[in-house]
Structures are given as structure tokens and as C-alpha cells.
Amino acid sequence: MRALFLAAVLALSSVLGVVSPAAAAWPDRPVRLVVPYPPGGPVDVLARLVGEKLTTHYGQSFVIENKPGANGAIGVQAVMSAPPDGYTLLMHGSAGYTIYQAVMAQPAFDTLHDLAPVSTVAYFDLILCANPELPFTDVKGFVAYAKANPGKLSYGTAGIGAMNHVGTEWFKSMAGIDIVHVPYRGDAPVASDMMAGTLGVGFVSSNVAIPLIKTGKLRALAVPRKQRMTAMPDIPTMAEQGYPDFDMRPWAAFFGPAKLDPAIVADLNATLKVILTTPEVVEKLASFGMQADWTTPRDMADTIRANTALWKSVASKAHIVVE
């Protein structure tokens, strides 16, 4: 089956004029899959799940290499500088990719030119959570409490320039509230301090938040999207609670170096389509509060362009600049 699959991909690539001897043999040794975040986060979880399936499909190991730091730029630069032979790839999230470009005074890479998009892999959700001891249970109550207590309520994020930072500043401007930002290094410590009462609220990644919501350790207020989550259908959306334009869903995607062989891009993209439509993978991702998603490289490039423009606008209005 692998031989037939490869023959079909290479036949298509030949018609498109993109086949090469190197692509025909790819991969014939282990592939390094860089994740520019610490282990345990949603992008890392995705990389390990999909990497395992790619290892099975290709018969070569896809080895996860966590390279966190500089808002994801360290991992991106490692892939940018690698040979475009398909043996160094990147799994990155939209926050560290498009928002990074929007908030950095001097970004270390260009979202549209320095990497080759391969495919999105999944969308995942942030959930607006609160310490259960606070006297509100929905967004209306949260906003009313914040307005009655300006500057007294704190919110935690995965760091300056993270999606839950820029997104919360966006919401603050919509709702007209004053709450204080406390940056952390990841969502897990945000959730921990929220449970302890050190923090009041925060948008937390679904894979971190869902188990804590189910056990009553965190209170869910809303999901920042237009439809309710399949995994947590009881949580109302921001749109249902008076903020129809507030839509914030992170995604994770595969990239390669800018000049990655087009035949390898075609092969990997086709393989990812098979993996991401397999019921086992779809169900596994759903259990984490994630939605499997596959796109063509061209559609992915369009998404990157649109997201970068959105977050540049939000960052500009909120005066968020990272030096």
C-alpha cells in the first residue's frame, strides 16, 4: 500500500513538473520534527500523535525535538536554516507564528516567505476560565465584576505576545474593562494559579482546561468561537453572550524550509490528509478538545496571510509591541 501510495503521489508530482530523485527516495532516514514549545502543550501533543502515525506510514522515525524560546522564534530559525531536503520539519501553532509577526518590533522571520506551508493539522480551543470562588458564572457577570473592581482582577497568559494575551487585550477593548495581565510560561501554570486563587481569569488551552473544568477545579465561562465545542457542549460561546465578533481559535500546522522540494510537500500533504481523516485520529483529537483539519499548502498560506493581518490590527489597537 505504501508503494502504491508513493507511486500515485510521484505520478502527480511528475505531471506537475516537481518530481526529483531526492523526493523519490524520501524519507530514507529519520526526520527531525521541531516543536518550538516545551513538552506537554497542545502543539507538542499533536506533534507526538501525528509523528507516531507518520513513523508508521513511512517506516522512518519522526523524532520530536522541543526547541522553546523567544516566542517560538528559536525553533523556527532552526528549520529556516536547515537544508530543504525534508529531514527537518516544523510543527508550529498560529499564536507563535502569525501573532509573533504581528507583535514583534523586529521579527526574526517572515510568516509568508521564510517557511514552506505543508498543511494545517488541527484547530484547538481556548476556554475562558475563572477561579470557582469568584462571584460570577458567565461573561456578563465577569464584565460587571471587572467594571465594579477596575484593576483588581488579574488574568494569566502563556506569555507576552501569546494568543491568550493579545486576545484578552482585544476582549478588554470590546468590553471596556480594566484587568491586569500576568504572563507565565505556558498554560499549565496559569491554570494552577487560577485554581489556587492567585489569578482570577484566563483563556486556557482546552487540553489543559477540560479535565479541571470536569472536576470543578476551574469554572468555564465561554469558548471564544461562533459554535459550541463538541467536547464540551454545555459551555456557551462568546457570541451567545453578546460578543459575536470575538472569534479566537488557535491552529497547528506543518512547515518546512522555504525551498522544500515541492514533491516532498505534495507527498507529506497527501499523507497528512489520510492520517487526519482516519476515525481513530479524529476521535483522539476530539478527546483533547481538538478538531482535525487538513488543507492544501495554498489554502494554508491564505489562512496565514489573513491571520497575520487580523493580529497586526489587534496588536496595533492594543499598543502591544514586544521589543
LUMLUMNU-687500 format. One record per residue (C-alpha): residue number from 0; residue in one letter; y, x, z. Coordinates in nm, 3 decimals. Layout:
k:NUM | r:A | v:Y | u:X | w:Z
...
//
This chain:
k:0 | r:M | v:0.000 | u:0.000 | w:0.000
k:1 | r:R | v:0.237 | u:0.287 | w:0.082
k:2 | r:A | v:0.164 | u:0.444 | w:-0.259
k:3 | r:L | v:0.228 | u:0.116 | w:-0.441
k:4 | r:F | v:0.548 | u:0.058 | w:-0.245
k:5 | r:L | v:0.679 | u:0.405 | w:-0.322
k:6 | r:A | v:0.588 | u:0.371 | w:-0.690
k:7 | r:A | v:0.786 | u:0.047 | w:-0.711
k:8 | r:V | v:1.091 | u:0.199 | w:-0.541
k:9 | r:L | v:1.080 | u:0.509 | w:-0.759
k:10 | r:A | v:1.037 | u:0.299 | w:-1.071
k:11 | r:L | v:1.351 | u:0.104 | w:-0.981
k:12 | r:S | v:1.534 | u:0.425 | w:-0.896
k:13 | r:S | v:1.433 | u:0.571 | w:-1.233
k:14 | r:V | v:1.575 | u:0.271 | w:-1.415
k:15 | r:L | v:1.897 | u:0.317 | w:-1.221
k:16 | r:G | v:1.903 | u:0.686 | w:-1.309
k:17 | r:V | v:1.884 | u:0.803 | w:-0.946
k:18 | r:V | v:1.530 | u:0.943 | w:-0.915
k:19 | r:S | v:1.491 | u:1.309 | w:-0.815
k:20 | r:P | v:1.196 | u:1.537 | w:-0.734
k:21 | r:A | v:1.311 | u:1.572 | w:-0.374
k:22 | r:A | v:1.325 | u:1.193 | w:-0.331
k:23 | r:A | v:0.979 | u:1.151 | w:-0.479
k:24 | r:A | v:0.836 | u:1.371 | w:-0.203
k:25 | r:W | v:1.049 | u:1.232 | w:0.082
k:26 | r:P | v:0.963 | u:1.247 | w:0.364
k:27 | r:D | v:0.711 | u:1.531 | w:0.382
k:28 | r:R | v:0.813 | u:1.646 | w:0.731
k:29 | r:P | v:0.964 | u:1.487 | w:1.046
k:30 | r:V | v:1.301 | u:1.313 | w:1.015
k:31 | r:R | v:1.572 | u:1.352 | w:1.278
k:32 | r:L | v:1.735 | u:1.019 | w:1.370
k:33 | r:V | v:2.058 | u:1.087 | w:1.558
k:34 | r:V | v:2.185 | u:0.828 | w:1.809
k:35 | r:P | v:2.540 | u:0.909 | w:1.929
k:36 | r:Y | v:2.488 | u:0.731 | w:2.263
k:37 | r:P | v:2.291 | u:0.801 | w:2.583
k:38 | r:P | v:1.933 | u:0.669 | w:2.612
k:39 | r:G | v:1.886 | u:0.307 | w:2.719
k:40 | r:G | v:2.175 | u:0.138 | w:2.540
k:41 | r:P | v:2.131 | u:-0.127 | w:2.269
k:42 | r:V | v:2.163 | u:0.116 | w:1.975
k:43 | r:D | v:1.915 | u:0.356 | w:2.135
k:44 | r:V | v:1.670 | u:0.069 | w:2.196
k:45 | r:L | v:1.700 | u:-0.032 | w:1.831
k:46 | r:A | v:1.657 | u:0.324 | w:1.706
k:47 | r:R | v:1.336 | u:0.370 | w:1.903
k:48 | r:L | v:1.187 | u:0.040 | w:1.789
k:49 | r:V | v:1.277 | u:0.087 | w:1.422
k:50 | r:G | v:1.197 | u:0.459 | w:1.435
k:51 | r:E | v:0.845 | u:0.377 | w:1.550
k:52 | r:K | v:0.798 | u:0.140 | w:1.256
k:53 | r:L | v:0.936 | u:0.397 | w:1.011
k:54 | r:T | v:0.696 | u:0.658 | w:1.151
k:55 | r:T | v:0.405 | u:0.423 | w:1.089
k:56 | r:H | v:0.524 | u:0.334 | w:0.740
k:57 | r:Y | v:0.595 | u:0.686 | w:0.615
k:58 | r:G | v:0.334 | u:0.879 | w:0.811
k:59 | r:Q | v:0.603 | u:1.120 | w:0.931
k:60 | r:S | v:0.772 | u:1.120 | w:1.271
k:61 | r:F | v:1.124 | u:0.979 | w:1.302
k:62 | r:V | v:1.241 | u:1.173 | w:1.607
k:63 | r:I | v:1.524 | u:1.024 | w:1.812
k:64 | r:E | v:1.794 | u:1.271 | w:1.911
k:65 | r:N | v:2.058 | u:1.140 | w:2.150
k:66 | r:K | v:2.392 | u:1.317 | w:2.094
k:67 | r:P | v:2.654 | u:1.126 | w:2.300
k:68 | r:G | v:3.013 | u:1.229 | w:2.346
k:69 | r:A | v:3.364 | u:1.196 | w:2.202
k:70 | r:N | v:3.323 | u:0.820 | w:2.143
k:71 | r:G | v:3.027 | u:0.887 | w:1.913
k:72 | r:A | v:3.202 | u:1.149 | w:1.701
k:73 | r:I | v:2.968 | u:1.432 | w:1.808
k:74 | r:G | v:2.665 | u:1.251 | w:1.667
k:75 | r:V | v:2.849 | u:1.151 | w:1.351
k:76 | r:Q | v:2.963 | u:1.507 | w:1.287
k:77 | r:A | v:2.607 | u:1.635 | w:1.331
k:78 | r:V | v:2.496 | u:1.408 | w:1.047
k:79 | r:M | v:2.804 | u:1.473 | w:0.832
k:80 | r:S | v:2.732 | u:1.847 | w:0.837
k:81 | r:A | v:2.358 | u:1.814 | w:0.770
k:82 | r:P | v:2.206 | u:1.868 | w:0.423
k:83 | r:P | v:2.194 | u:1.537 | w:0.230
k:84 | r:D | v:1.816 | u:1.557 | w:0.194
k:85 | r:G | v:1.715 | u:1.260 | w:0.411
k:86 | r:Y | v:1.591 | u:1.464 | w:0.706
k:87 | r:T | v:1.894 | u:1.393 | w:0.925
k:88 | r:L | v:1.995 | u:1.028 | w:0.957
k:89 | r:L | v:2.218 | u:0.830 | w:1.191
k:90 | r:M | v:2.182 | u:0.502 | w:1.378
k:91 | r:H | v:2.531 | u:0.402 | w:1.487
k:92 | r:G | v:2.699 | u:0.094 | w:1.630
k:93 | r:S | v:3.006 | u:-0.083 | w:1.496
k:94 | r:A | v:3.210 | u:-0.008 | w:1.808
k:95 | r:G | v:3.173 | u:0.366 | w:1.783
k:96 | r:Y | v:3.212 | u:0.359 | w:1.406
k:97 | r:T | v:3.479 | u:0.110 | w:1.299
k:98 | r:I | v:3.669 | u:0.082 | w:1.629
k:99 | r:Y | v:3.670 | u:0.460 | w:1.665
k:100 | r:Q | v:3.851 | u:0.480 | w:1.331
k:101 | r:A | v:4.098 | u:0.216 | w:1.449
k:102 | r:V | v:4.195 | u:0.361 | w:1.786
k:103 | r:M | v:4.183 | u:0.740 | w:1.745
k:104 | r:A | v:4.513 | u:0.916 | w:1.686
k:105 | r:Q | v:4.327 | u:1.184 | w:1.490
k:106 | r:P | v:3.978 | u:1.055 | w:1.396
k:107 | r:A | v:3.717 | u:1.320 | w:1.327
k:108 | r:F | v:3.565 | u:1.124 | w:1.039
k:109 | r:D | v:3.645 | u:0.858 | w:0.782
k:110 | r:T | v:3.431 | u:0.544 | w:0.800
k:111 | r:L | v:3.438 | u:0.485 | w:0.425
k:112 | r:H | v:3.383 | u:0.834 | w:0.288
k:113 | r:D | v:3.208 | u:1.072 | w:0.529
k:114 | r:L | v:2.872 | u:0.894 | w:0.557
k:115 | r:A | v:2.646 | u:0.701 | w:0.319
k:116 | r:P | v:2.567 | u:0.347 | w:0.440
k:117 | r:V | v:2.199 | u:0.250 | w:0.410
k:118 | r:S | v:2.163 | u:-0.088 | w:0.583
k:119 | r:T | v:2.258 | u:-0.281 | w:0.891
k:120 | r:V | v:1.967 | u:-0.318 | w:1.133
k:121 | r:A | v:2.072 | u:-0.582 | w:1.385
k:122 | r:Y | v:2.354 | u:-0.774 | w:1.540
k:123 | r:F | v:2.359 | u:-0.797 | w:1.916
k:124 | r:D | v:2.571 | u:-0.988 | w:2.158
k:125 | r:L | v:2.817 | u:-0.916 | w:2.430
k:126 | r:I | v:2.828 | u:-1.169 | w:2.713
k:127 | r:L | v:3.138 | u:-1.231 | w:2.922
k:128 | r:C | v:3.008 | u:-1.198 | w:3.277
k:129 | r:A | v:3.157 | u:-1.225 | w:3.624
k:130 | r:N | v:3.064 | u:-1.145 | w:3.981
k:131 | r:P | v:2.893 | u:-1.463 | w:4.107
k:132 | r:E | v:3.113 | u:-1.472 | w:4.419
k:133 | r:L | v:3.433 | u:-1.526 | w:4.221
k:134 | r:P | v:3.568 | u:-1.884 | w:4.228
k:135 | r:F | v:3.525 | u:-1.973 | w:3.861
k:136 | r:T | v:3.233 | u:-2.064 | w:3.637
k:137 | r:D | v:3.384 | u:-2.080 | w:3.289
k:138 | r:V | v:3.655 | u:-1.926 | w:3.071
k:139 | r:K | v:3.915 | u:-2.188 | w:3.165
k:140 | r:G | v:3.863 | u:-2.112 | w:3.533
k:141 | r:F | v:3.869 | u:-1.737 | w:3.468
k:142 | r:V | v:4.202 | u:-1.760 | w:3.283
k:143 | r:A | v:4.354 | u:-1.985 | w:3.551
k:144 | r:Y | v:4.243 | u:-1.745 | w:3.826
k:145 | r:A | v:4.379 | u:-1.443 | w:3.638
k:146 | r:K | v:4.714 | u:-1.614 | w:3.584
k:147 | r:A | v:4.735 | u:-1.705 | w:3.951
k:148 | r:N | v:4.649 | u:-1.348 | w:4.052
k:149 | r:P | v:4.816 | u:-1.119 | w:3.795
k:150 | r:G | v:4.699 | u:-0.759 | w:3.806
k:151 | r:K | v:4.445 | u:-0.823 | w:4.083
k:152 | r:L | v:4.132 | u:-0.883 | w:3.874
k:153 | r:S | v:3.960 | u:-0.584 | w:3.715
k:154 | r:Y | v:3.740 | u:-0.567 | w:3.408
k:155 | r:G | v:3.490 | u:-0.295 | w:3.321
k:156 | r:T | v:3.403 | u:-0.148 | w:2.981
k:157 | r:A | v:3.177 | u:0.112 | w:2.827
k:158 | r:G | v:3.481 | u:0.339 | w:2.786
k:159 | r:I | v:3.827 | u:0.365 | w:2.635
k:160 | r:G | v:3.807 | u:0.252 | w:2.273
k:161 | r:A | v:3.472 | u:0.073 | w:2.318
k:162 | r:M | v:3.437 | u:-0.273 | w:2.166
k:163 | r:N | v:3.444 | u:-0.442 | w:2.506
k:164 | r:H | v:3.769 | u:-0.254 | w:2.583
k:165 | r:V | v:3.953 | u:-0.332 | w:2.260
k:166 | r:G | v:3.803 | u:-0.682 | w:2.253
k:167 | r:T | v:3.913 | u:-0.763 | w:2.609
k:168 | r:E | v:4.265 | u:-0.645 | w:2.530
k:169 | r:W | v:4.254 | u:-0.878 | w:2.230
k:170 | r:F | v:4.149 | u:-1.166 | w:2.459
k:171 | r:K | v:4.417 | u:-1.077 | w:2.715
k:172 | r:S | v:4.683 | u:-1.118 | w:2.445
k:173 | r:M | v:4.533 | u:-1.451 | w:2.336
k:174 | r:A | v:4.508 | u:-1.590 | w:2.690
k:175 | r:G | v:4.828 | u:-1.437 | w:2.827
k:176 | r:I | v:4.661 | u:-1.279 | w:3.131
k:177 | r:D | v:4.704 | u:-0.951 | w:3.318
k:178 | r:I | v:4.377 | u:-0.789 | w:3.430
k:179 | r:V | v:4.316 | u:-0.419 | w:3.493
k:180 | r:H | v:4.092 | u:-0.201 | w:3.278
k:181 | r:V | v:3.833 | u:0.024 | w:3.447
k:182 | r:P | v:3.645 | u:0.243 | w:3.196
k:183 | r:Y | v:3.285 | u:0.354 | w:3.254
k:184 | r:R | v:3.028 | u:0.549 | w:3.053
k:185 | r:G | v:2.811 | u:0.264 | w:2.932
k:186 | r:D | v:2.740 | u:-0.099 | w:3.017
k:187 | r:A | v:2.478 | u:-0.043 | w:3.289
k:188 | r:P | v:2.728 | u:0.093 | w:3.546
k:189 | r:V | v:2.969 | u:-0.188 | w:3.456
k:190 | r:A | v:2.701 | u:-0.443 | w:3.542
k:191 | r:S | v:2.610 | u:-0.255 | w:3.860
k:192 | r:D | v:2.965 | u:-0.252 | w:3.994
k:193 | r:M | v:3.018 | u:-0.613 | w:3.892
k:194 | r:M | v:2.714 | u:-0.712 | w:4.098
k:195 | r:A | v:2.849 | u:-0.509 | w:4.391
k:196 | r:G | v:3.188 | u:-0.681 | w:4.369
k:197 | r:T | v:3.380 | u:-0.366 | w:4.274
k:198 | r:L | v:3.457 | u:-0.524 | w:3.937
k:199 | r:G | v:3.544 | u:-0.882 | w:3.858
k:200 | r:V | v:3.453 | u:-0.942 | w:3.495
k:201 | r:G | v:3.345 | u:-0.772 | w:3.176
k:202 | r:F | v:3.184 | u:-0.815 | w:2.836
k:203 | r:V | v:2.835 | u:-0.667 | w:2.883
k:204 | r:S | v:2.571 | u:-0.596 | w:2.617
k:205 | r:S | v:2.312 | u:-0.873 | w:2.604
k:206 | r:N | v:2.013 | u:-0.645 | w:2.667
k:207 | r:V | v:2.174 | u:-0.534 | w:2.995
k:208 | r:A | v:2.320 | u:-0.871 | w:3.095
k:209 | r:I | v:2.039 | u:-1.119 | w:3.023
k:210 | r:P | v:1.793 | u:-1.010 | w:3.296
k:211 | r:L | v:2.076 | u:-1.005 | w:3.552
k:212 | r:I | v:2.201 | u:-1.349 | w:3.447
k:213 | r:K | v:1.850 | u:-1.494 | w:3.473
k:214 | r:T | v:1.813 | u:-1.365 | w:3.829
k:215 | r:G | v:2.159 | u:-1.485 | w:3.933
k:216 | r:K | v:2.299 | u:-1.136 | w:3.987
k:217 | r:L | v:2.567 | u:-1.194 | w:3.725
k:218 | r:R | v:2.736 | u:-1.517 | w:3.618
k:219 | r:A | v:2.766 | u:-1.580 | w:3.243
k:220 | r:L | v:3.095 | u:-1.733 | w:3.130
k:221 | r:A | v:3.074 | u:-1.718 | w:2.749
k:222 | r:V | v:2.948 | u:-1.544 | w:2.439
k:223 | r:P | v:3.222 | u:-1.423 | w:2.202
k:224 | r:R | v:3.093 | u:-1.582 | w:1.883
k:225 | r:K | v:3.103 | u:-1.913 | w:1.700
k:226 | r:Q | v:2.742 | u:-2.022 | w:1.763
k:227 | r:R | v:2.541 | u:-2.009 | w:2.084
k:228 | r:M | v:2.282 | u:-1.737 | w:2.133
k:229 | r:T | v:1.922 | u:-1.832 | w:2.058
k:230 | r:A | v:1.804 | u:-1.621 | w:2.352
k:231 | r:M | v:2.049 | u:-1.786 | w:2.598
k:232 | r:P | v:2.139 | u:-2.127 | w:2.454
k:233 | r:D | v:2.291 | u:-2.255 | w:2.781
k:234 | r:I | v:2.582 | u:-2.010 | w:2.764
k:235 | r:P | v:2.880 | u:-2.173 | w:2.587
k:236 | r:T | v:3.076 | u:-1.987 | w:2.322
k:237 | r:M | v:3.437 | u:-1.875 | w:2.341
k:238 | r:A | v:3.505 | u:-2.114 | w:2.052
k:239 | r:E | v:3.376 | u:-2.408 | w:2.257
k:240 | r:Q | v:3.608 | u:-2.309 | w:2.542
k:241 | r:G | v:3.931 | u:-2.303 | w:2.348
k:242 | r:Y | v:3.928 | u:-1.969 | w:2.163
k:243 | r:P | v:3.793 | u:-2.042 | w:1.813
k:244 | r:D | v:3.927 | u:-1.721 | w:1.660
k:245 | r:F | v:3.771 | u:-1.489 | w:1.916
k:246 | r:D | v:3.456 | u:-1.363 | w:1.743
k:247 | r:M | v:3.317 | u:-1.027 | w:1.852
k:248 | r:R | v:2.959 | u:-0.932 | w:1.762
k:249 | r:P | v:2.857 | u:-0.565 | w:1.752
k:250 | r:W | v:2.611 | u:-0.440 | w:1.492
k:251 | r:A | v:2.400 | u:-0.129 | w:1.449
k:252 | r:A | v:2.326 | u:0.036 | w:1.116
k:253 | r:F | v:2.160 | u:0.327 | w:0.936
k:254 | r:F | v:2.365 | u:0.601 | w:0.773
k:255 | r:G | v:2.302 | u:0.933 | w:0.605
k:256 | r:P | v:2.526 | u:1.223 | w:0.498
k:257 | r:A | v:2.783 | u:1.125 | w:0.236
k:258 | r:K | v:2.590 | u:1.271 | w:-0.059
k:259 | r:L | v:2.247 | u:1.146 | w:0.046
k:260 | r:D | v:2.021 | u:1.119 | w:-0.259
k:261 | r:P | v:2.058 | u:0.760 | w:-0.394
k:262 | r:A | v:1.680 | u:0.738 | w:-0.445
k:263 | r:I | v:1.624 | u:0.807 | w:-0.075
k:264 | r:V | v:1.887 | u:0.545 | w:0.011
k:265 | r:A | v:1.702 | u:0.294 | w:-0.211
k:266 | r:D | v:1.364 | u:0.380 | w:-0.061
k:267 | r:L | v:1.483 | u:0.363 | w:0.300
k:268 | r:N | v:1.680 | u:0.044 | w:0.239
k:269 | r:A | v:1.375 | u:-0.128 | w:0.087
k:270 | r:T | v:1.157 | u:-0.012 | w:0.377
k:271 | r:L | v:1.404 | u:-0.141 | w:0.632
k:272 | r:K | v:1.407 | u:-0.480 | w:0.461
k:273 | r:V | v:1.030 | u:-0.504 | w:0.508
k:274 | r:I | v:1.046 | u:-0.392 | w:0.872
k:275 | r:L | v:1.338 | u:-0.616 | w:0.967
k:276 | r:T | v:1.178 | u:-0.930 | w:0.824
k:277 | r:T | v:0.844 | u:-0.872 | w:0.998
k:278 | r:P | v:0.794 | u:-1.155 | w:1.254
k:279 | r:E | v:0.687 | u:-0.908 | w:1.525
k:280 | r:V | v:1.012 | u:-0.711 | w:1.491
k:281 | r:V | v:1.230 | u:-1.023 | w:1.461
k:282 | r:E | v:1.075 | u:-1.166 | w:1.780
k:283 | r:K | v:1.100 | u:-0.837 | w:1.968
k:284 | r:L | v:1.469 | u:-0.802 | w:1.885
k:285 | r:A | v:1.531 | u:-1.166 | w:1.978
k:286 | r:S | v:1.382 | u:-1.098 | w:2.322
k:287 | r:F | v:1.658 | u:-0.838 | w:2.368
k:288 | r:G | v:1.922 | u:-1.087 | w:2.254
k:289 | r:M | v:1.948 | u:-0.918 | w:1.915
k:290 | r:Q | v:1.929 | u:-1.059 | w:1.563
k:291 | r:A | v:1.752 | u:-0.852 | w:1.298
k:292 | r:D | v:1.975 | u:-0.802 | w:0.996
k:293 | r:W | v:1.929 | u:-0.627 | w:0.662
k:294 | r:T | v:2.195 | u:-0.570 | w:0.397
k:295 | r:T | v:2.240 | u:-0.372 | w:0.079
k:296 | r:P | v:2.442 | u:-0.050 | w:0.105
k:297 | r:R | v:2.724 | u:-0.213 | w:-0.092
k:298 | r:D | v:2.743 | u:-0.515 | w:0.140
k:299 | r:M | v:2.733 | u:-0.284 | w:0.440
k:300 | r:A | v:3.026 | u:-0.086 | w:0.301
k:301 | r:D | v:3.222 | u:-0.413 | w:0.263
k:302 | r:T | v:3.146 | u:-0.502 | w:0.627
k:303 | r:I | v:3.266 | u:-0.159 | w:0.744
k:304 | r:R | v:3.588 | u:-0.198 | w:0.545
k:305 | r:A | v:3.659 | u:-0.545 | w:0.689
k:306 | r:N | v:3.572 | u:-0.447 | w:1.048
k:307 | r:T | v:3.789 | u:-0.136 | w:1.035
k:308 | r:A | v:4.086 | u:-0.340 | w:0.914
k:309 | r:L | v:4.035 | u:-0.601 | w:1.190
k:310 | r:W | v:4.017 | u:-0.349 | w:1.473
k:311 | r:K | v:4.312 | u:-0.149 | w:1.341
k:312 | r:S | v:4.517 | u:-0.469 | w:1.362
k:313 | r:V | v:4.392 | u:-0.548 | w:1.716
k:314 | r:A | v:4.446 | u:-0.192 | w:1.841
k:315 | r:S | v:4.796 | u:-0.184 | w:1.695
k:316 | r:K | v:4.898 | u:-0.511 | w:1.866
k:317 | r:A | v:4.746 | u:-0.397 | w:2.198
k:318 | r:H | v:4.902 | u:-0.049 | w:2.166
k:319 | r:I | v:4.563 | u:0.121 | w:2.210
k:320 | r:V | v:4.567 | u:0.482 | w:2.095
k:321 | r:V | v:4.317 | u:0.747 | w:2.203
k:322 | r:E | v:4.454 | u:1.100 | w:2.177
//
